[in-house]
Amino acid sequence: MKVLETERLTLRWLRLEDDHFILALLNDPSWIRFIGDRGIRTLEGARQYIQTGPLAMYEREGFGLYLVELKQDRVPVGMCGLIKRDGLDDVDIGFAFMPQFRSQGYAFEAAKAVLDFGAAKLGMNRIVGIVDQSNASSIRLLEKIGMALEKTTRLPNDDADLFLYGVNFT
């Protein structure tokens, strides 16, 4: 199901058939370094991740992480969306893009559209973003979409302090 369109991108619900892309994305060295190793090493594991993560969140919350694809040829380039995460009071924005599609403005375009969607269409008053303290490019992106650093935080069952950025819409 298509959720959003921007000038160059379509954001849509993930499907089990996106397993090849998800397997590659979750094993990208930057994903493992900054987001964490999910231990997904097979297509079956990727389908399980899609089923228990994004698909379950769409059903439970009505939103989640969306596949980001080029509008022109439907090539998947990354994921971007909203997550209701244990350990955070607010919904947070998440994003990850394959290396060959970074530094081309796709992440900004997708993240800005998701932020606007959360405020205007879903009626959210606040959205946050959590980021590894050494992830300079993601920090720049959160700031570019209008978020400000508020504090450090730690998610349940995690041993890393993360920066928490936020933006209020009211």
Buried (B, 14 or more C-beta within 10 A) or exposed (E): EEBBEBEBBBBBBBEEEBBEBBBEBBBBEBBEEBBEEBEBEEEEBBBBBBEEBBBEBBEEEEBBBBBBBBEEEEEBBBBBBBBBBEEBEBBBBBBBBBEEBBEEEBBBBBBBBBBBBBBEEEEBEBBBBBBBEEBEEBBEBBEEBEBEBEEEBEBEEEEEEBBBBBBEBE
